[in-house]
Amino acid sequence: MPDPSGAEPTSGPDAAAALVAALTARHLTIAVAESLTGGLLVAELVRIPGASVVVAGGVVAYQTPLKHTLLGVDALLLAEHGAVHPEVARQMATGVRTALAIDGRPADIGISTTGVAGPDEQDGQSVGTVYLGVSFGDRVRAIAISLTGDRAAIRMQTVAHAIEAVCQLIESTKLQIAE
C-alpha cells in the first residue's frame, strides 16, 4: 500500500514499464479514470511501447458532474460529499471498467484518481488530499494518500502512487488469467 505520509513510492526506475509488462504477462487489461491527474496517469502508461495490448483507455472526468454521467458515480454522493471522497474513488474505478469495455468485456482492472492538487482546498478537503480507487473483479478499495508539494508535484506523486497500487495488487493477488 502506498505510504499515507506522502513519501515517494519505492518502485523501480520505470514503474510504468514494469506495470505494463506485468499486465501483459497476465493477459490483464486496465482502464483509467482521472480527475486531479487530468490524463497524466494514462499518458504515463501509454508512454510504454506495447501498452496498447493492456491499456483500454482513460477517461478524464475533471468536472464533478462528469464523474456521474461518464463513470456512474452516485449523484447524491457527489452532492453530499463532493468529488474528493473515498467512495467517489471506488465508484470511479468500478465505473471506468464498464465505460471502457471492449466488445462488451469490461477492463480487468480499474484505477482512479481524485483529490486536491491546489492551490486551494476543495470540497472541504485540504491540498494534498488524494484518493485512489482500485477495482478488480468484485473487489474495490480506496487508498487515502496525504501528499505535499506544489500542484505539479502532487499530481506527479499521485501518478506514481497509482502505478504502485496496481503493481502491488497484481503482486499480492498473483493475478493469473487462464491462457
N, C-alpha and C positions, 0 to 999 in steps of 0.2 A: 504494500500500500504506500502511496506517496506520503512523504513526511508532511504532517499538518503544520509544521513550523514554517513552511515556505522554502526550505532549503532546496537547492537544485537536486533533481533526481540523479541517481548514481549510475544510470545506464551508460553503455559504451559510447564511443565517439560518434557512431552513426546509428542511433537507436531506431530511426525510421527504417533504415535498410534492414536491420535485424527483425523488426516487426513485419515488414513485407515478406521477408524470407520465411519467417515462422508461419505466417498466414498461408503463403504459397505451399509450403511443405505439408500443411494440414488440410489443404483444399478448402479454406475458410474465406468468406467474404466479409467486408466491413463497410458500414455506412456511417457517415459523419454528420452530426447536427451541431452547428456552431452559432453562438451568439457573440460573446465578447471577443473571440478569436477571429471572427469575421473572414473565415476562409483560410487562415494560416495553417490549421491542422491538416486539412485535406491537401493543401499545397505542399506541405512537408512530406506527406505520404506519396503523392504523385511525382515528387521530385525523383523518386527512385525508379530506375528502369525496370519494367516488368510489373509495375504496380497495377496496371490495368487488369491484370488477372484476378486481383483480390479486392481492389477498391471499387465499390459500386458507384460511389459519388459522394457529394456533400450538399447539404442544404444550409445556407446562411440565413437564419431567421433572426435578424438583428432587431427588428421592431417586435415588441411583445405580441401584438395580435397575430403575427405570422407563426408564432410558436403554436397557436391554436389551429389556425387554418391550414398550415402545411404539415404540421407534425402531430396534431391531435392532442396537444396539451389541454387539459381541462380548463375551460374559460373561467369557471368560478375560482379555481385555484389561482390563476393568474390575477384575477380581480382582487382576491383577498390577500395574496402574499407577494404579488409582483413576479418578475421573471427570475429573480435571484433567490432560489429556494431549492432544497434537495429534491423534492418531489417533482419540480419542473425539470430538473436534470434527468431524473429517471424516466419521466414520460417522453422527453425529447429523444433519449437514447432508444426507447422502445418504438416510438413513432417513426423515426427515420429508417428503421429496418424495413418497415412496410412501405413508407413513402418512396423508397428507392428499390423496391422489389424489381427483379428482372424476370420476365416471363412468369409472373405470379409468385416467384420464390423470394421471400424476404432475405435480406442480408443475414448472415450468421451472427454477426456482432454489430451492435450499435454503440457509438461513443458520442457523448455530447459535452459541450462546454457552455456554461452560463456563469456570469459573475460581474464584478465591478472592476474595471481596469482604471477608472479615474478619468478626469481629475477629481470628480465629485462623487459622493455617495449616491446610491440608487436604491429605491425601494426600502429605505431604512438600513441598508447594508453598507458597511464601510468599504473603502477602496482596498482591494486585495482579497476580498471575499469571493471565493470561486467554488463552484460545484461542478464535478464531472459526473456524468451518468454513464453507466456501462451496462449493456443488455446483451445477454446470451441465452438462448433457449427461453425457458420460463423464468430465468433468474435476472434480476435487475437490481442494481445498487447505485447509491450516490456516494461520492467521495468528496468530503469537505476539505478545502485547502485554504490556508491563510498565507497570502503572498505579500512581499514588499517590493518596492521599487517604483519606477515611473510606469506610465501606461504601456509603453513598448515592452518593458521588462516583464510586467505582469502577464501580458499576452503571450510572450515567448515562453515564459516559465509554465504557463498553462498548457501550451502545446507539448512541452517536454513531459509534464506530469501525465497528460492524457496518453501519450505513446507508452510511457512506462506502465500505466494502469492496464492497458490492453496486453502488453508483454507479460505482465505478472498474471493476468487472468489466464492466458494461454499456458504459461509455465505451471501455475498452481493446479490447473484442472487437467493438464495433459490432454488437451482437446485433440481428438482424432476423428476424422471423418472416414468412413469405410470407402475404400477405393473400388 
